[in-house]
Amino acid sequence: MNAPCFLRSTHLPALTVAVLVLLGACFGVNPQEKVLYNFQGAPDGVSSSADLVMDAKGNLYGTTTYGGTGTCNDGSGGSISCGTVFRLTPPSTTGGAWTETILYNFLGPTGDGQFPGSPLLLGNNGSLYGTTGSGGNGNACASGNISAGCGIVFQLSPPAQAGGPWTETILYNFQDTGDGYVPIGGLAVDGKGNLYGATLFDGTAGLGVVYRLSPPAQSGGSWTETVLYNFQGNGDGSGPQAGLTFDKTGNLFGTTYSGGSANLGTVFQLSPSHHGQSWTESVLYSFLGSSSGDAANPTSRLTFDTKGNLYGTTTHGGSSSNCFQAACGTVFSLTHTAGSWTEQVLYSFQGGSDGQYPYAKVTFDKKGNLWGTTFQGGSVNSYGTIFKMIPGGSGWTEQVVHSFQGFPDGDLPIAGLLLGANGKFYGTTTGDAMLYGTGTVFEVFPPSIGP
């Protein structure tokens, strides 16, 4: 499918924009999107909302929030499938079809997790690590009107022999007893194999925690959870929804959806003590919202550039008035100079063909451009976009490289993009469960690479 070439910038003059659009249309320099797999519904997956990961062989791994063979409570007295972990294997010959394999079906009411929506972490041993926002055998936590456990951290271990079943191990069941619940963000790992994440709720103030899971000293033992920080709200953050990111010196960085000086979210840093026994939180920035032309309500994991600056998206905020009072969302940066951080809104989405409501992280390509997705907007039925942010001497320019079409192309992406070693980007669409289809896995590639 040919991607539309749509550029928008508050910095570049109109003539320059027109020339760039003309060049894109005439010389075919725009990336193209191709659907690799259409989810089929139960017992296959339904609606993937998490970033993909790739192994050294080019296999893609991800989760679907619904689908599979397990049966869970849908919150209204009915039932719905509990979600899956899947693998997509590339074709052995150019142009062939990718092969989907369901590695695990979540079972929900049996004490297993349900409704996975966070990215997987690929371990050095080939295992996959992830979270589910509910399920497990902890206390009955109400999540989205579904009372069925507080969420889990799980490990999927590959079979000893090719073709055998993968083995799920629940590493931790959240209890809602100060340890956190609803772990909807992805995991980070340190050099010792400790896992780090955040929960949306619970803790001393009920506003979420950052936690560490430490592996057992002996094989077969239990993992140990430690709460590293309890969010307090107000000037502090609250309600973290995204995964955490390490810098080169062992500090953790993340975002909260709310809290901060305007209660519109924060960017925070957690720094360990010398022995790592205690951690100190610093709010690097509190978002001010659209009334100030600023960003608001981040849900994305942060991305570092080579200089140690941070980049991300916010679901709301910005300068547009086209998306109700909360505005249409932004791409922002935090620049680190002389011991302080300076925030800049790189782009405010306008809620039309340029996209609106970015939920996911942004990803750098090899040329320094930033790529991402918006949940809605675009040139076709507001089904969402893939966008590219291009740096320049006068600022950043947004280019929409694809507007999703709906079935069978996909729609409503929540996940970010994965850059493969082959120079292609990979992502998923949700299909919004069963309202607009069951979701897809897609790739985006420049014409010089080809499908």
N, C-alpha and C positions, 0 to 999 in steps of 0.2 A: 504494500500500500504506500502511495506517495504521501509524505507528510506535508502539511501546509507550511508555507514559509511566512511567519508573522513575527515582525520585530517591533518592539516598543521600548522607548527610552525617553526619559525626561531630559537627557543631556544631548543626544545627537540631534542635529538639525534634520528637518523633514526630508530635505533633498538627499542627505546621506542615507537615511533609512530607505527611501525609495530605490536608490541605486542598489543597496544590498538586497532588497527584496527581488529586484529584477535579476540580479546575478544569480540568486538562489533558484529562481524559476527557470532561467534560461540554461544554466549549466549543470543543474542537477546535483548541487553540492549538499543538499539537505539530507539528513539521516532518514532512514525508512524503518517502519515498524512491521514486524511479522509475528503472528501468533504461533507459538510453539505447541501449545496444548490448550484445549478447551475442557474444563472440568465437566463431568457428566452428571453430578449429583450422586446421592447415596446409591450404592456403597462406595462410589468414588468420592473425591473431595468436593466441597462446595465453599466458594468464597475465600480466597487467600488475601490476607491483609498484612502479611509480614514480609520483610526483606528476605531475599534469597541468599544462600551461601553456595559456594562452588568448591569442589575438591580438585586435586591435582589432575584428575582424569577428565575434567570438564563436566562432571555430573552436577546437577543443580538439586538443592534440598530446600524444602520449605514446609509450611504448615497451611492447612485450611481450617477455618474457624468452625465449619460444619462439615457434614458428610461423614462417610465411614459407616461402620456396622454397629457402633454403640448407640444407645438410646438414652437421651437426657431430657430433663424437664425444660420446656420452653418458656416458663414463667407465667403462663396463662392457663395451666391445667392440661395442656397438650404435651406432645413429645417432639423432639427434634434430634437429629444425629449430632454426635459429640465432637467431631473433628478428627483430623488425621495429620500424620507426618508423611510426606511423599518425597520421592526422588524422580527426577527426569534425566534419562540417559540419552546423550546425543547420538545421532545416527552414525552408523559405521561407514556410510557413503554420503557424499555431498548431495544435499537435496532430499535426503530421506527423512522419515518421521522420527521425532523424539518419542521415547518410550517412558510412560509413567508407571511407577511401582509404588503402591501404598506400603510404607514400612511399618506403620503402626496405626491402629484404630483406638482412639480414646474411648473409655467405657463409662466414665461419669459416675453413676450411682454406686459402683462397686468399690469406691475409694480411690479410683483413678482420677486423673485430671479431666477437664472438659473445656472446649471452646478456646483452643490455642490461638493467640493473635500476635505473639511477639516473635522477633527473629530468632533463628537457631544460631548456636555457637558450635563451630566445627573444631573438635579437639585434635591434638596431635596423634592420638591413638585411633582416629577414625570415628570416635563416638560423637554423637550429637547431643547438645545440652539445650534446654529451653524451659519455658514457664507456661503455665496455664492460669488464666485470671480467676478461675473458680475450680471447684472439684477438689478431690482429695478427701482424706479422712479426718481433717481438722474440724473445728467448730462449724456450725451451719451459718456461714456468713452470707448475708444478702448482697448479691452482686447483680445489678440489672434486674431486680425483682426475681432472681433465681437463687434460692437458698440451697446450696449444695456444696459446702466446703469453701475454704478461704483461698484456694489456689495451691499450686505445687511448683517445685523445681524438679525436672526429670532429666534422666540420661537415657539415651538409646544407644545400645552397643551393637556393632555389626556382628553378623554370624561368623562362627569359626570356619565354616565352609560356605563357599559362594552359593547363593540361592536359598540359604536357610533363613529362618525368621530373625528379625532384630529383637533384642531384649530390652524392655523398658524397666528402669529402676527409678523409683521415686526417691530423690535425694532429701527432700524436705517437704513436709506438710505445714503450711501456715496455719496458725491457731487463733489469731485475733486476741492474743493475750499480751500485747505489747511487742510482739515479734513482727507485726505487719500483716496485711492481707490485700489481695488483688495485686499480684506481681505481674503487671501487664507489659512492662518494658523488657528489653532483651538483656542478656548477660554480658559481662566483661570478665576476663580472666587475667590473673597475674602469673609471674614466672614460677610460682610454687603450686599452681593448680587451684588456688582459691577462686571462687566465683563471686561476682559482685552484681547487685541489682537493686532496684527500688520497688516499693509497694505504694499503691495509690492511697491506702488508708491505714489506720491503726498507728501505734506508737503512743508516746506519752500524751500527745495532744490530739490524737486521732487523725492527723493530717499527712500520714505517710512516713516511711523510714527509708534509709539506705542500709543495706545489709551485706554481710559477707558469709559465704558458706565455705567452710574449711573441710578438706577431704580427711577421711579417717587415717590414723597412724598405721593401722593394719588393714589389709584387704578384708572386705566384708563388714567392716565396722560402720558406724553411723557418721554422717556428715554433721558438722556443728554450725549452727547459725549464730551470728553475732550482729546485733544492731549497732551500726557505726554512727548513725545520726538520726535523731527524731526531729522532724520539721515542726515548727511552732506557729507558722502563719504570720500575719501582720508584716513587719519588716522582713521577716524570714520567708522562705518559700513554703508552698503546700501543694499536695496533690501531684507528685511526679508521675508522669506517664511514659517517659522515654527511658531508653537504656543509658548506661554510663560509658564514658570514654576516658581511657588513661592517657596522660601525657608521658614524655620520655623519662620523667623523674619520679613517677609513681603517684602523682596526684590524680584524683578522679574529678571529672567535670560532668555536669548534667543540667537539666532544666526542670522547672516546676510549672505546671499549668496555671496555677494561681499563687496567691501570696505575694510578698514584696510590698513596696511602698504604695502601689496603686491597686494591689490585689489582682494584678493582671499577669503574674508569672515572673520568674527569675531565671537567670543563669547563675549556677553556683559551682564552687570548687570545694572539694574535701581533701585536706592535706594530712598525711599520717605523721605521728610523732616519730622520733628516732627509731624506736623499736616497733612501731606500727600498732601499739596497744590502744592508742587513742587517736581520734581524728578531729580536726578542726574545720568547721564550715565557714566559708566566706561567700557572701552574695556579691558576685561580680557586676551584676546589672539587674535592676528592677524595671520591667517594661511599663510604659506609661499609657499605651493605648492610642486609639485613633483620634481622640480629642487633642492630642499633641502631635499627631502625624506619626506616632511611634508604633512599634509592633506590640502584639498582645497574644497571650495564651499559647506558648510553645508546646508542642507534643513530640518534637523530633529529637533524635540523638544528634549530638554535636559532631562537627567535622573539623579536623585540624588541617591547616595548610603547612607547607614546609618551614614557615617562619614562626609557627606556634600560635597563629591567629585562629579564631574560632568562627565557624559559619553554621547557620541553621535556618529553620523556617518557623514562622508562627502561623497558627490557624486563623487568627483574626488580627485586627489592627491594620495600620497603614493609612494612606491618604484618601482612599476611595470611599465614596458614600453610596456605592451601588449594592452593597451587601448588608443592608440593615445597619443598626448602630454599631455592631462589632467590627464592621469593615471586612475586607476580603482576604487579608493575610499578607505576609511579607516574606522576603528573604533578607536576612540580616547578617552582619559580621560584628565580631568583637576583636579589636586590635589591641595587642599588648605592647605598650611602650613605657619605659621608665617606671616599671612597677605598677602601672595602672591600666585599666581596660576602658576602651572607648567604643561605644556602640554606634553603628551606622545602619540605617535601612537601605539596603542595596536596591530593592525593588518593592513597590506596593502593587499588588494585583488589583485589577480594575473590575473584575467580575464579569467580563465579557469573553471574547475569543481568546484573551490572554490567560484565562484560568482564574480559579478562586479556591480558597481553603486548602493550602498545602499542609498535609499532616506529617510528611516523612522527611528524613534527612536529605541533604544535598551531597552529591558525589563529584569529586574532581575527575576530569579526564586528563590525559597526558599533556594537553596544551594549556592547562590552567583554567578551563571553563568549568562551571558548576552545572550539574544536571539534577533534575528533580521531577516530581509529579504534583499535580493538583487534583483534588478529589472531584471538583466540578469545574464548570467553565469550558471553554473551547468553542470551536465553530460548529459542533454537531450536538444539539440537544443537551448541552451542558453536562456531557458525560466524562469530563476530565481531560487533562492534557499531560504531555511530556514537554518539559521546557528546558532550555539551556540559557545560562547566564554567562555572557561574554565580557571579560574585563577590557577596559580601554582607558586611554589617558583622561577622558572626560567623565568616567564613571562606568557602570555596568549596564549592559543592554540585554533585555530579555528576548529570547526567540522561542516561539512555540514550534516545536519540531513535529508534534503529532497531536491531533485531536481525536479522542476515542469516539468510535462510531456506535457502540452498542453491539449486540450479537451480530456476527460471531467475532467481532474485533475485540470486545472487552469494554468495560466501563467502570467508572468510579474507583480509581486506584487510591489506596491508602499507603501502600508500601513504597519505599524508595527504590533506587536503581543500584544494581551491582555491576561494576565494571570488570569484565572478564579479561583474562590474559590475551585474548584474541582481539581486543579493542572494541568488542560489542558490549552493550548494556543489556541487563536482564531485569525483568520486573514482573509484577502480578497485578491483576485487577480483581476487585471483590465481586462485581456483579450485584452488590448490595443484597447478599444472600439470594433469595429466590424471587425478588421483585423484578430484577433486570437481567436475569441469567445467573449462571453458577460460577462465573469467573474464568480467568485465563492466566497462562504464563506467556510472556512475550519477550522478544528481543528487539533492540534498536541498533542499527548499523549504518555506517556511512557507505555510500555507493562504491567507494574504492575497495571495501572489504567484501560486500555482497552478502546474500543470505546464506 
